[in-house]
Structures are given as structure tokens and as C-alpha cells.
Amino acid sequence: MSKVAIVTDSTATIPQETLDRYGIKVAPQILIWGDQTLLDGIDIQPSEFYDRLQKDKTSPTTSQVTPAYFKQIFGQLLEEDHHILAVLISAKLSGTIESANQALEFFPKAPIEIVDSQSVAMALGFQVLVAARAAEEGVSLAECKDLAEASIPHTGVVFAVDTLEYMHRGGRIGGGARFLGTALNIKPILEVRDGRVEAVERVRTRRKSLTRLVELVEERIDGRQPVHLAVLHAKALREAKVLLANACKNIETVETHLTEVSPVLGNHTGPGTIALAYLAGM
């Protein structure tokens, strides 16, 4: 029986050691900076990106994974006799799934399935890990897909940004647009809901915003067990460590991750972003 290989995209922000542990293949999103075309997490790493973002007068733009890259990944995995499950960023946030579907045209009737995570960051990442752990146990492609889809309502991500400037510029702000133009000391809290970025609330200080992230995740979890947590940060490692420690004081967990917001995601959220993602009840 062919083993199932799991594919995702770089917005999943799964730590490299975990990707390696389960053999997860990552298709990189694209950052376009002046005359440079950079593969997310390959040609440019988060620390380099955030340093340059604050200094460079040229603003980068982003683009989804190309069909050609998906074709390359799918072709290689099929040659290795794998079945393939791709769990990808919400179709409401990116054209990545469209690119994957275009690549499928080169492999008619091949054992490839695609799942719209309806999310991003480690909310997507946890769905990927549900499928990857099932694949490691030898379950079928259909079962891996069912598990990934079943995990969608069990995952979520809330995040605090220093400014909505980057999300507004990138057109990914969704319901958060109602926070535009607020006072400088107001810190917006947002979440990915039904595949889109939506406003949750606004608080008056950075410290309160991070406390509120934990409270919101507790509300979203609603007592479900087991709980998997991940903190993501965009050049805010110290605060991220504190947030993870505080979250674990309030929430009993079976797994935690501390990871960075990828350059392509960070281009939309900006430096200083802190996110708390979860998988609960699976």
C-alpha cells in the first residue's frame, strides 16, 4: 500500500524540525521585492525579511505558489509511489488552491487530494499535522483527507498587530477594516474566521492585547481536550515566549510550538505581530 505524503504551503509556519519529523513537503509562497522574486522561507528568512522591511523604501508584494512548483512536488512524490494530500491556505485569502488544481491537470486520475484549510498559520499547520500523523500510522488517503477536514472546526488563530497598515495595503483586512483610523494607542485583535480575516475587538495597550489573546483562545477552546497550542511572532521573540508561558499556565496542553511568522504572511501583518493558534478536541 502506498504511503500518503502530506503537502502544505509556507504560510503554515510549521517549525522546520516538525516538518522534517513527518516528511511534510512545503510549497513556498512568493515575495516580490523590486526586481527580486524570492521564495518564502527558502530565498528569504523571517529575520532577514523584517530587518529589510523596516529599512527598504521599496514595498514588497506577494503572490501564490505557482502551478509549476506544485507540478514539481506532485510529480516527484508520485514517482516515489506516494499518494498525496495537500492541505493549503484558505482559498478566501490566496489563490494557492487554484494553483494546486491547475497542477492536477498534469496528473489525471492520480491519487492526489486537496483540502482547503479555511485558515492560515499554525491553525493550518495543526490541520497538516493531524493528517501527517495519520499518514505515519499508515492510514489511507481518503482517511487522511477526512481527518484533515474534520479538524477544521477544531482549529483557530487569533492575533494582535501593532498596526493595520500592512493588512490594509495588502487587501487582506476583511472585517478588520472597521478598525482603520483608530487612535495610535489602540491595538487591534483579529482572527481567521470562515476563511477570512475578521475583527474581534480592540484594546488600549500592547500588554492587554497579549493577555486578551489567551482569554480568547480559552473561550474558543471551551473546555475541549486535548489542546495543542502555537505562538507565532514577527520579530517579537521575547513577547512570544512570555505569551506561550502565560497561555500554558491557563490551558493544559499536550503539544506546544514557538515559531515565526513567515515573510509572505508578515508582509500582510507587519513587524510586531503576535498570534496564538490552537487545535482542541482532537
Secondary structure, 3 states (H helix, E strand, C coil): CCCEEEEEEHHHCCCHHHHHHHCCEEECCEEEECCEEEEECCCECHHHHHHHHHHCCCCCEEECCCHHHHHHHHHHHHHCCCEEEEEECCCCCCCHHHHHHHHHCCCCCCCEEEEECCCCHHHHHHHHHHHHHHHHCCCCHHHHHHHHHHHHHHEEEEEECCCCHHHHHHCCCHHHHHHCCCCCCCEEEEEEECCEEEEEEEECCHHHHHHHHHHHHHHHHCCCCCEEEEEEECCCHHHHHHHHHHHHHHCCCCEEEEEECCHHHHHHHCCCCEEEEEEECC
